[in-house]
Structures are given as structure tokens and as C-alpha cells.
Amino acid sequence: MSGNDYIKYMTGQIIAYMDLSTDEKKSRRKKHKERDALSNRWLGMVPFAMKMLWKKAN
């Protein structure tokens, strides 16, 4: 994907998000928070630590 295509894609995503109603935006944020909390509840800091080690090694 070239840089120009990426900018077009991101602009389209931003416009689509801005066109959503406030209720839909809130429900998306809530769903995202619940998903993050679930992964942290089950796995704790292990995925975060692995990601940090991976970035440090590369």
C-alpha cells in the first residue's frame, strides 16, 4: 500500500467514525474497554511484558 492510499484509507476511517452517533461511539468504547479488561483479567501483565521484551530484542 503506498503512502497516498494509506492516507485515503485513514481519512475514510476517520470520516466514518465521525459520522457515527454519540451513542454508537460510547458503546464501541465500552466494548473495547471490556475486551481489554478481560485479557488483563485472564493473562495479567504477561502479554504486555512479552511485547516489551520483543520490542527490546528487535
C-alpha positions in Angstrom: 0.0 0.0 0.0 1.5 3.3 -1.0 1.5 6.3 1.3 -1.2 8.1 -0.7 -3.5 5.0 -0.5 -2.9 4.8 3.2 -3.8 8.4 3.8 -7.0 7.9 1.7 -7.9 4.8 3.8 -7.3 6.6 7.1 -9.3 9.6 6.1 -12.2 7.4 5.1 -12.0 5.6 8.5 -11.9 8.9 10.4 -14.9 10.3 8.5 -16.9 7.1 9.0 -16.2 7.3 12.8 -17.1 11.0 12.9 -20.5 10.2 11.2 -21.4 7.7 14.0 -23.9 8.9 16.6 -22.6 9.6 20.1 -24.5 6.5 21.4 -22.7 4.2 19.0 -19.3 5.8 19.8 -19.9 5.2 23.6 -21.0 1.6 23.0 -17.8 1.0 20.9 -15.6 2.4 23.6 -17.4 0.4 26.3 -17.0 -2.8 24.3 -13.3 -2.1 23.7 -12.7 -1.5 27.4 -14.5 -4.7 28.3 -12.3 -6.7 25.9 -9.1 -5.2 27.3 -10.2 -5.8 30.9 -10.9 -9.5 30.1 -7.5 -10.1 28.6 -5.9 -8.5 31.6 -8.0 -10.4 34.0 -7.1 -13.8 32.4 -3.5 -13.1 31.5 -2.4 -10.2 33.7 0.8 -8.4 32.6 2.3 -11.4 30.7 1.3 -10.2 27.2 2.5 -6.7 27.9 5.8 -8.0 29.2 6.3 -10.3 26.2 5.6 -7.3 23.9 8.1 -5.2 25.7 10.8 -7.9 25.5 10.1 -8.5 21.9 10.5 -4.8 21.1 13.7 -4.6 23.2 15.2 -7.6 21.4 14.5 -6.2 17.9 
